[in-house]
Amino acid sequence: MPKLRLYTLVILLMGLGIGLILYKHFALGFPLSPDDKKSVWTIEAKIDFIARGDPIIVSFALPSETSNIVFIEEDFASPDYGFSELASPTGRRAQWSKRIASGPQTAYYRLSLYETDQINPLPVADLPPEPEKPEFDEVHKTAATTILDQARSKSANTEIFTRELISILNSNAPNQNRSLLLNEQSNEDYKTYLIINLLALEGISARIVRGLYLEDGRRRQSLANFVEVYIGNEWLLFNQNTGESGKPRNFLIWQRGDQSLLDVVGGKNSQISFSIIRNVHSTRNLVVRDSINRQAGIIDFSIYSLPIEQQNAFKMILLLPIGALIVVIMRLLIGIRTSGTFMPILIALALIQTTLLTGIIIFLIVVGTGLLIRAYLSRLHLLFVARISAVIIVVIAIMASISIISNKLGLSQAMTVTFFPMIILSWTIERMSVLWEEDGPREVFIQGSGSLLTAVIAYLFMTNRTIEYLTFNFPELMLVNLALILILGQYTGYRLSELYRFHSLERRNVSGKR
């Protein structure tokens, strides 16, 4: 029964810890590597027009945030204009207004965003209306019907039909029907609506989509037109110039539907241009910021909700379970004897502050000198409390001396001796001196060396960049760590050091049998 309760507890801890880690990784987007980076795109839309001295109203379509597009920051700027953000059936719109304005005017919209790896299907409720068949004169209707027949003869479903139709309209081969429908004055908008109208003649719902290619350092860009077709209960995007389906990489959908991109009332010669710049940010920082903004429960009640000073303290505290696991492995599986359980962990923490080589030298000097002074104090026959108090004072004096001497010699690293826990060092000196008296210097050397070796191994793990990142950003690892320690606590077999020690005895028995 005790083992059953233990295994049940271990499974619960493992499941809970791993489950929370997977949730933060897949649902919230937390990366498992500290080097994971994301491209953050900053887009600036510049709206220019000439005011005629009348009241001005500028309406501009804004992009919508989706599950795979996360907005970091939005800014609006204009000279003495009133501003409001409005909701429309086709999406968000920005509106600038002013009682009277004249001459050249400029308004700005800036957006910073990044893409996630989440799939972004359109909601089921985004159903199309019945396509309205356009009216063509007899000549154009004949040309349209002929092109539709050509596309239909080469296709087996709606997707292939749409691709063939776009391919015919973009073909360089001589075609009187295509030339008739696409006259020389036709622009990108004309081509888009022609494709939509031809699809409507076939009874297929489609709509215009405007988007922006995200390319670093681009200036004075304009939106590109795409055609979105309703196929099999979902919308599928098509490039109207190539016929390729699907959303291109690094392409931001800015607007869907027939509503105008920009309306200016009281002005003329309006135009809009886009500039794009790319920056690289840590994925972890972006995800934490987004999760805090969305008030995700697991983030809102986590270390991230603490002040920065406390967060920095927890970065060190959350490394302690890793040190504890190393101590358990070294003592229970390998058989290394240490001076206590927590001493190696605390030495490892001190080594993190002082660097490895400097910390080891300081530790050996302080403990070695302390042992010599403790040996002298034992001759004075002091009580335990007075003796340990005296050792503490001696340790402080030694540490102060090392700091002063290193400062005079210009050794800045040695000045970090103050990071060593004085009480623990004093207690270690006291414990080793008692061990010296009871079991001799050999046992002191074995336990002291074991403690230092374990501390060095713990230091190497605790200073690993990936482990530091995972322990702070996935504190749920403590549950997994605890489950492993509970399992190791049941181990009663041979330790690695015992196997090595008994290896010679085994060889002797084998040779004796021969």
Phi, psi and omega in degrees: 000314178302320179293323178297317178296321180295312181296323177297316179297318180297316180296319179296315179296316179298312182298316180295314181296310181294323179298317179293322178296314180295323178296314180294328182284311187272322183275316183266343176091013179295126179284155179267000180235139179290344182267004180291125182238157176227150176277126175254121183260130175250120183246130178241121176259126180248122182251119179244140174199169179247118179281146185256014181087011180251173172302140185246133171228120179246123179242128186226130180288136180249148177289159180253141177284135180235182183291335180254003175236120181247124178274130178267314185204141175234136179227144177233137181219141178194152182280103174060034176258147168283149184223144173207153177251126187245152175256134179232166179301334182262001179136191182279151175220143174263141181229121173255142181215151179205143184297308181218134176210151179213152179086186181297135180230151180219137174230149184234146171226128181235137183223132173247132185209166171214158181262144173254176180267006182285145178285141186237071175287146177289148181300150181298329182292348181279068182268146181276153171285168175297132181295133177271121182288127183287162178260121176244151170286172188300320183294311181291327179293322178296317179296317180296317180297321180296315179296320179296321178295320178298315180293322182293325182291339182255011185230156180244348178208180186294322181296313179294322178300315180297318180295319179294322179297315179294323180296320179295316182292337180257005182291146177269352179291146179300130181207113184295321182295315178296318180296327179291317182286322179257088179285173186294334181275359184289139177247190183296318179297320179298316180297320181299311182289333174296315178298316180298318180292320178296320176295324178296323176300331179272000180081023182251130179279135179210163180207162180276143176230130177250136182212176185230128174284127182271101180230132186295137173077011181278140180231153178052046178272158175238164181286145177262143180269138172230165176245129178250124187245138180273109184227124174058048177066022174209158179269133180237130185271137179233137172283120186287352179258337182239339182084000179292140181259156180097157180283128179295161177291142181054048177235123181259119175284118185267321187206142174241142174102179188274351183296146184294151176288318184220129174236131178234115177259125181092011179218173180218168179054043180283142177208157182224140178223154183239139173238144187227138174222147183246135173231156180251127180233159175293129180299321181300314181296321179294318182292318179298316180297316180294319181294322178294319179296324179275358180055047175297131188303317184291339177266322182297328178249061182217185180299330183295341179278352180277159173300158184301322181299316178291325178297319178296324177294320181289337175302322179280319183297321183289351175277344183300317178301328177294316177298321179296319178296320178297317180298316179299316180295316182295323183275317187272325183263319182267327177091022177286128178272131181236163177277083182087175182268319187269344182302313179299324180294316181292324175296319179299319177298320178294322179296327177299323182280330188256355191073156193296302186296314180299318181296319180296316180298315180298316181300314181295321181293313184294312183292318180297313178295321180297321178296320179296316180290324178297324177297323177291319182295329180296336179285342180276357177056050178275156173290161186301313183299315180294324182292314180292325177295320178296321179296321178300315180297319179297318179299316179298318179296319179296315181296320177296319179297316179299318180297316182293314181296316180295325177296317179295326181274356180076023179264092186291328182295324182291341180289347178281011178303334182295346180283344177291133179293114187295319182296318181294319178297318179297317180293324178296316178299316179297315182294319180291327178291320177295319179297323177299316182291324186274316187243356176094169183294334181297316180293324176298316179296319182295311182289323178295316178294320178297318178297315182292320178297315178297320179296321179295317178296317177298321178299317181297322178286317185289338178262001175295129187299319181293318179294319176301317181295313184293320182294326181278318184273341175232070180298348176297344176299337177300325179294318177295318178300316179297319179297319178296319179294322178296320178294315180295333179293346178269354185285125180232015181277192180290141173273161183298321179294326179289324176298319179293321183292323182272359182294321179293324178294322179294319179295325179294320179293322180293318180292328179292325180293330179288000000 
